[in-house]
Amino acid sequence: MSSEKDEFLDSIDPLERSKLLKVMNGTFENLDRELVDELVEIEGFFYEEDEEAINFESHKNSMILEYINKCEVPEEFDLEESVFDLSRKIVHFIFRNGIIEDMHAGKYGYDEYLKIPENTPPEVISQLSNKDMMALNKYMMDRVGYILHLIQNAKYTKLHYILDQEKYNGDDWDRPDIEKIEKDTEDLIVIEFSDLKDNDYNI
């Protein structure tokens, strides 16, 4: 995070931050409840029609994915476009906008290593070529998209099958640092919605 963002976050009163996060978390929870209520109504409608002819789980999951993508209950949606959008966003969140970008960044590109001046410090040379990055991005997009495709179509057993192939890989890795990511997310919320304190939110 840039020093400018750090300075902004440090300038916010802890109590004000706590109140803002409480308001925003409540807003998120209310929106989630509205989505669940909408899905319950749709399920009831399907059952009244002909539950044998309709895969409700598939339809429900498609709506959930579209809701995650646009944060609104869709009346009509393009499933293929929704999976693409979510795949792109997830790949950037978990991969592209992180350590891999630091490896790819550099004053001198890996692609032109023959032109790099002698005695150039390694840390200013990109460790990955543009071709490498394109291949990695494609690899991630394909697999994230496939997982979302399986969820969308309620193919949970197949999803279990492909993930179960990896059950012994990385079992000595560190556990996910959920608290760190939650803190980073809260920082983003504070930065984006800090102006709410000037409105009618009792902050």
C-alpha positions in Angstrom: 0.0 0.0 0.0 1.3 3.4 -0.9 2.5 5.8 1.8 -0.3 8.2 0.8 -2.9 5.6 1.7 -1.1 4.7 4.9 -1.1 8.4 5.9 -4.8 8.7 5.2 -5.6 5.6 7.2 -3.5 6.7 10.1 -5.3 10.1 10.1 -8.7 8.4 10.7 -9.9 8.3 14.3 -10.1 4.6 15.5 -13.7 5.2 16.9 -14.8 6.8 13.6 -13.3 3.8 11.7 -15.1 1.4 13.9 -18.5 3.1 13.4 -18.0 3.3 9.7 -17.2 -0.4 9.4 -20.2 -1.3 11.5 -22.5 0.7 9.2 -21.0 -0.8 6.0 -21.0 -4.4 7.4 -24.7 -3.9 8.3 -25.4 -2.7 4.8 -23.6 -5.7 3.2 -25.6 -8.1 5.5 -28.9 -6.4 4.6 -28.1 -6.8 0.9 -27.2 -10.4 1.4 -30.5 -11.1 3.2 -32.4 -9.4 0.3 -30.7 -11.8 -2.1 -31.6 -14.8 0.0 -35.2 -13.7 0.2 -35.3 -13.3 -3.5 -33.9 -16.8 -4.1 -36.4 -18.3 -1.6 -39.3 -16.7 -3.6 -37.9 -18.0 -6.9 -37.5 -21.5 -5.5 -41.1 -21.5 -4.3 -42.2 -20.4 -7.8 -40.3 -23.2 -9.4 -41.7 -25.8 -7.1 -45.2 -24.5 -7.9 -44.5 -24.9 -11.6 -42.7 -28.1 -12.2 -39.7 -28.9 -10.1 -38.8 -31.9 -12.2 -38.3 -29.8 -15.3 -36.1 -27.1 -13.7 -32.6 -27.4 -12.2 -33.2 -24.8 -9.4 -29.7 -25.2 -8.0 -28.1 -24.3 -11.3 -30.4 -21.3 -11.7 -29.8 -20.2 -8.1 -26.1 -20.5 -8.4 -26.2 -18.5 -11.7 -28.1 -15.7 -9.9 -25.6 -15.8 -7.0 -22.6 -15.5 -9.3 -24.3 -12.6 -11.2 -25.1 -10.9 -7.9 -21.5 -11.2 -6.7 -20.5 -9.7 -10.0 -22.8 -6.7 -10.0 -24.3 -6.6 -6.5 -27.9 -6.6 -7.7 -30.6 -9.3 -8.1 -30.6 -9.9 -11.9 -33.8 -10.2 -14.0 -31.8 -11.3 -17.0 -28.1 -12.1 -17.2 -25.5 -13.5 -19.6 -24.0 -16.6 -17.8 -20.9 -16.7 -20.0 -20.2 -13.0 -19.5 -20.8 -13.3 -15.8 -18.3 -16.2 -15.5 -15.8 -14.2 -17.5 -16.1 -11.1 -15.4 -15.9 -12.9 -12.1 -12.9 -15.0 -13.3 -11.1 -11.8 -14.3 -11.8 -10.1 -11.0 -10.8 -13.1 -8.9 -7.6 -13.7 -10.9 -6.6 -10.0 -10.3 -7.5 -10.3 -6.6 -5.7 -13.5 -5.8 -2.9 -13.4 -8.4 -2.3 -10.5 -10.8 -2.3 -7.6 -8.4 0.1 -9.1 -5.9 3.6 -10.5 -5.6 3.5 -11.6 -9.2 3.3 -8.0 -10.4 6.4 -7.2 -8.4 8.2 -10.0 -10.1 7.1 -8.8 -13.5 7.8 -5.1 -12.8 11.2 -3.7 -13.3 13.1 -0.9 -15.0 14.4 -3.4 -17.5 12.2 -6.0 -19.1 13.2 -9.6 -19.0 12.4 -9.8 -22.8 15.3 -7.5 -23.6 17.9 -8.9 -21.3 20.7 -8.6 -23.9 20.2 -4.8 -23.8 20.5 -4.5 -20.0 23.5 -2.5 -19.0 26.3 -4.4 -17.3 26.3 -4.5 -13.5 22.6 -3.6 -13.4 21.2 -4.6 -9.9 19.0 -7.7 -10.2 16.1 -6.1 -8.3 15.4 -3.7 -11.2 15.2 -6.4 -13.8 11.9 -8.1 -14.4 11.9 -11.8 -13.5 9.1 -12.6 -15.9 8.7 -11.8 -19.6 5.5 -10.5 -21.0 5.0 -13.9 -22.7 5.4 -15.5 -19.2 2.7 -13.2 -17.8 0.3 -13.9 -20.6 0.7 -17.6 -20.2 0.2 -17.4 -16.4 -2.8 -15.1 -16.7 -4.4 -17.5 -19.3 -3.7 -20.5 -17.0 -5.3 -18.8 -14.0 -8.3 -17.5 -16.0 -9.0 -21.0 -17.4 -9.0 -22.7 -14.1 -10.9 -20.1 -12.1 -13.5 -19.9 -14.9 -13.9 -23.7 -14.8 -14.5 -23.7 -11.1 -17.1 -21.0 -11.4 -18.6 -22.9 -14.3 -19.0 -26.0 -12.1 -20.5 -24.0 -9.3 -22.9 -22.2 -11.7 -24.1 -25.5 -13.0 -24.4 -27.2 -9.5 -21.8 -29.8 -10.5 -20.5 -30.1 -6.9 -19.4 -33.7 -7.1 -17.2 -33.0 -10.1 -15.8 -30.0 -8.4 -15.0 -32.2 -5.4 -13.4 -34.7 -7.7 -10.9 -32.3 -9.4 -10.0 -30.6 -6.1 -9.6 -33.9 -4.3 -6.8 -34.7 -6.7 -4.8 -32.1 -4.8 -5.6 -33.3 -1.3 -2.0 -34.2 -0.4 -0.3 -31.3 -2.1 0.8 -28.4 0.1 -0.5 -29.9 3.4 2.6 -28.4 5.1 1.8 -24.9 3.8 0.9 -22.0 6.1 -2.8 -21.6 6.9 -4.7 -18.8 5.1 -4.1 -15.4 6.9 -7.8 -14.5 6.9 -7.3 -11.7 9.5 -4.8 -10.0 7.2 -7.0 -10.0 4.2 -10.0 -8.9 6.3 -7.9 -6.0 7.5 -6.9 -5.1 4.0 -10.5 -5.2 2.9 -11.5 -3.0 5.9 -8.9 -0.5 4.8 -10.4 -0.4 1.3 -13.9 0.2 2.8 -12.6 3.0 5.0 -10.8 4.7 2.1 -13.8 4.4 -0.2 -16.6 5.2 2.2 -15.0 7.6 4.7 -17.1 10.5 3.3 -20.2 8.8 4.9 -19.3 10.5 8.2 -20.5 13.7 6.6 -23.9 12.2 5.9 -26.8 10.9 8.1 -25.1 7.8 9.4 -24.3 9.0 13.0 -20.6 8.5 12.4 
